[in-house]
Amino acid sequence: DRMNDPVNPQTPESTPESTPEPTPSADAPVPGGPADAPVDGSVDGLDPTTEAIQDVTAQVDGMAREAEAAARPVDLPDLSGSGDPGAGTGIGLLGDVDLDVRIELGRTRMLVDDVLKLSPESVVELDKAAGDPVDIYVNGRHVARGEVLVLNENFCVRVSEIVGRVPDSDAG
């Protein structure tokens, strides 16, 4: 078999015992390595992992060039509130935005069995006493407390305390 080996040809008189096989030096090209790669820059001579890495690197470089070309400064309007308040600038732009306002009279915890027993004559006891302030929530955020009033046969709430006030933007 060794006689037909093109890498280590042996004659009938040379045997493995008599002639040691040559060991590749550190400078010798490795078969299938970079020295065997075509000079024209193609990757046909590289292993599939190296080809995949080079493909991904080229794609990332292309995407980075596209992103850099597409990036440009954006001119944003000044919403600081300076100018005529009636001109529809600054915070005045938000004047007609609907907000969800919820007034919480009190809370309680009930078992499912107790909820199923509720009827039109049932009374549910809350965790607040009559006359305690109610909590006012705007978009789920607790913003104030107040007292319940009746005005023209409708319930309403008089705000008595603001909680967690948002700092003014022009203070500073």
C-alpha positions in Angstrom: 0.0 0.0 0.0 2.8 2.4 0.9 4.3 1.9 -2.6 1.2 3.4 -4.2 1.1 6.4 -1.8 1.9 9.6 -3.8 2.8 11.6 -0.7 5.4 9.1 0.6 6.5 7.0 -2.3 8.7 4.1 -1.3 10.7 1.7 -3.4 10.8 -2.0 -2.6 14.2 -1.6 -1.0 13.1 1.2 1.4 10.9 0.3 4.3 9.5 2.3 7.1 12.1 0.8 9.4 15.0 1.9 7.3 13.8 5.4 6.2 12.0 7.7 8.7 9.1 9.7 7.3 9.7 13.4 6.8 8.0 15.6 9.4 6.6 18.9 8.2 8.4 22.0 9.3 6.7 25.0 10.9 7.2 26.9 7.6 5.9 24.2 5.3 2.5 24.8 3.8 -0.3 22.7 5.2 -2.4 20.9 2.5 -5.7 22.8 2.1 -4.3 25.7 4.1 -3.8 29.4 3.0 -0.9 28.6 0.7 -3.2 26.3 -1.3 -5.9 29.0 -1.6 -6.3 30.6 -5.0 -4.5 33.9 -5.4 -7.5 35.7 -7.0 -9.2 36.2 -3.6 -11.9 33.5 -4.0 -12.6 31.3 -1.0 -13.0 28.1 -2.9 -9.9 26.6 -1.3 -11.1 27.4 2.3 -12.9 25.1 4.7 -16.7 25.7 5.1 -16.3 27.4 8.5 -13.9 30.0 7.2 -16.1 30.6 4.2 -19.1 31.1 6.5 -17.2 33.5 8.7 -16.0 35.5 5.7 -19.6 35.6 4.3 -21.0 36.9 7.6 -18.3 39.4 8.0 -18.9 40.8 4.5 -22.7 41.0 5.2 -22.1 42.8 8.5 -19.7 45.3 6.8 -22.3 45.9 4.1 -25.0 46.5 6.7 -22.8 48.9 8.7 -22.1 50.9 5.5 -25.8 51.1 4.7 -26.7 52.2 8.3 -23.9 54.8 8.2 -25.2 56.2 4.9 -28.8 56.3 6.2 -28.0 58.0 9.5 -28.7 61.7 9.4 -29.7 64.3 12.0 -33.4 64.9 12.6 -34.9 68.3 13.2 -37.3 68.2 16.1 -39.7 71.0 17.0 -39.1 72.9 20.2 -41.7 71.7 22.8 -40.2 73.7 25.7 -43.3 75.9 26.0 -41.7 79.1 25.0 -43.8 81.3 22.8 -47.5 82.1 22.6 -49.5 79.6 24.7 -52.5 80.0 22.3 -50.4 79.1 19.3 -50.7 75.4 19.9 -47.0 74.8 20.8 -45.3 73.2 23.7 -47.4 71.5 26.3 -50.5 73.1 24.8 -50.4 70.5 22.1 -51.4 67.8 24.6 -54.5 69.7 25.9 -57.0 67.5 24.0 -55.4 64.1 24.9 -57.9 61.8 26.7 -56.7 60.4 30.0 -58.3 57.6 32.0 -59.2 59.1 35.5 -60.3 56.7 38.2 -61.6 57.5 41.7 -61.1 54.8 44.2 -63.5 54.8 47.1 -61.9 51.8 48.8 -60.8 48.2 48.4 -61.5 44.8 49.8 -60.5 41.2 49.3 -63.1 38.5 48.8 -63.0 34.7 48.3 -64.5 33.4 45.0 -67.2 31.7 47.0 -68.2 35.1 48.5 -68.2 36.8 45.1 -70.5 34.1 43.8 -73.0 34.7 46.7 -73.4 38.5 45.8 -76.9 39.5 45.1 -78.7 42.9 44.6 -79.1 43.4 48.3 -75.5 42.4 49.3 -73.3 44.9 51.1 -69.5 44.9 50.5 -67.4 46.5 53.3 -64.4 48.5 52.1 -61.1 49.3 53.8 -61.9 53.0 54.3 -64.3 54.7 56.7 -67.0 57.2 55.6 -65.4 60.6 55.2 -61.9 59.3 54.5 -60.3 60.9 51.4 -60.6 58.9 48.1 -57.7 58.2 45.9 -57.5 59.8 42.4 -55.6 57.9 39.7 -54.7 59.2 36.2 -53.8 56.5 33.7 -53.1 54.1 36.6 -50.8 56.5 38.5 -51.9 57.8 41.9 -51.8 61.6 41.6 -54.2 63.0 44.2 -56.6 62.6 47.1 -59.9 64.2 47.6 -63.3 64.2 49.2 -66.6 63.0 47.8 -69.3 65.6 47.2 -72.8 65.6 45.7 -73.4 68.4 43.3 -76.7 68.6 41.3 -77.5 65.0 42.3 -74.1 63.8 40.8 -71.1 62.5 42.7 -68.0 64.6 42.3 -64.6 64.8 44.0 -62.9 67.9 45.4 -59.1 67.6 45.2 -57.6 68.2 48.6 -54.0 66.9 48.1 -51.7 66.3 45.1 -49.3 63.4 45.7 -46.1 62.8 43.8 -46.1 66.1 42.0 -44.1 66.1 38.7 -41.4 68.8 39.0 -41.8 71.9 36.8 -39.7 71.8 33.6 -38.7 75.5 33.9 -37.4 75.2 37.5 -33.6 74.8 37.1 
